[in-house]
Amino acid sequence: GINAEYGGTAAVLVYNFGCLLTVLIPTIVGLSLIAQGYSTQKSCTIAFSLAAAILIGSFISCYVLMDKNKVRKTKRNSFWTLIGWHGADNLRKMINSTPSYRWAPNTFNSEFDSFMSPGKVSVMFGFCIKYVVPGCLLVLLCANIGDTSF
């Protein structure tokens, strides 16, 4: 995520609090729906939708609170500062480069090549690893706990 050096203290607090709420509230809601007799599929659908709404809301709030003087003025750079996983580009550079081809992140040819090639890691890697996978795994884990407990 972001740090105070790039986005400002208020944006960092909203980002961290939003990520915490994205995990806690859907988990509690999903488990309570299962306890009330809702099916696992319906409770997971509601929990995933609630998690997406909270996460998007926290991103928008964080973007509004970002100190625009500390980040570049473009929306793309502000968005990358907000939700990007900055270490993923180094990892992608090591994986996608070959001795004969020097892969560079954030260039059209390299990104298109990594998107089209099944043997390369695309730009979606960082987003999925950071945001999608943990939320999905947590909701599914809680749904399994709810199925065995209730």
N, C-alpha and C positions, 0 to 999 in steps of 0.2 A: 504494500500500500504506500501511502504517502508519508512523508515525515514533515515536521514543523519547518525545516529549512526550506522546503519547496512550496508547501501549500498553506502554511499558517497553522497556528495552534487550534483554532476553532474548527477548521476543516478536519484536522487529524482526530480530534475528539468525536466529532460527528461520524466520521468514517469508522473508528474503532467501536463506538457504541452501536452504530447501525449493523456492523458485522456480528456483534454479540447478540443483538436482538433478532437478527436473521436466523440465528441458530436456535436460540432459546424459545421464542414465541411459537414458531411452527412446530417445534418438538412437543411443547406442552399441549398445544391445540390438537395435534395429531393423536397423541396418546389419550387425551381426554375424549376425543371422538370415538376412538376404539373402545374405550371403557363404557361409553354410552350405547354401544351396540352398532355403530356404523361399520361398514365393511372396510377392510384394509385398503382397498383400491380407492374408495371415496375419501377416506381420511388422508391418504397420501396425496391425492389430487388437491385437496383443500390445503394441506400443509405446504406442498410445493408452490402453489399459487400464492399463498401468504408469504412464503419466503422470498419469492420473486418480487412481490410488491414492496416488501420492506427493504430489500436490497436496492431496488431501483429508486425508491424514495430516499434512501440514505445517500445514494450516489448523486441525486439531483440536489439534495440539501448541501452535501459536501462541495459540489461544484459551485453553488451559489456563494458559499462561505470562503472559498479559496482566495488567498491573497493574490490578486492578479499581477501585482508588482513583482512577485517572487518567481512566477512562472512565465513562460512565453505567452504572448497575448493570443495566440491562435487557439481555437477550440480543440483541435487535434492534439496539440501538445498538452493542454490543460487536462484533457480526457486521459491521455497516456500517463500523466503525472498522478492522476487520481486512481485509476484502476489497473495500470500496467504492472506486470511482474518483471521488474527490471533485470533480474538475474537470468531470466529465461533466454534473452537474446544471446548471452555468452554461451549458454548450453546449446542453443540452436545453431550457433556459429560452429561449434566443435562437431556437432552431429552432421550438419548439412554440408560442410566443406570436405572436399577430397583433395588429394595432392595436385590434381590437374585443374580444379575449379575452386576459386576462392569465393565462398558464399558470403554475402554481406546483408545484415538485417535492414529492413525498412527501405529497400530499393525494389522497384516494381518487378524487374526481371528475376531477382532472387526470391521474392515472396511468391510470385506466380509459379516459379519452378518448384518451390517447396509445397505449394498448394496442390499442384497437379501430380506430383511424384509421390507414390505411396511409400517410398523409402526415405522420405525427408519429413522433418517436423515443421508444421506450418505455424502461422501466427496464432492460431486458435489454441495451441498447446498450453500457453501460459494462462489464458483465460479459463480453460477447462480445468486445469490442475488447481488453480487458485480458488475458483468460485463454484463451478458446477459439480465436480466430483465430491468434495467434502460435504456439501449440502445434501446431495443425493444419498450418499452413504449413511449419513446421520439419520435422515428420515427413514430409510429402509431398515437400519438397525433398530430404531425405536419402534417401527411397525412390527418387526419380528419379536421384540421384547413384549410389545403389547399383545401379540397373538399368543405367546406362550404364557403370559401372566394373567390375562383376563379371560 
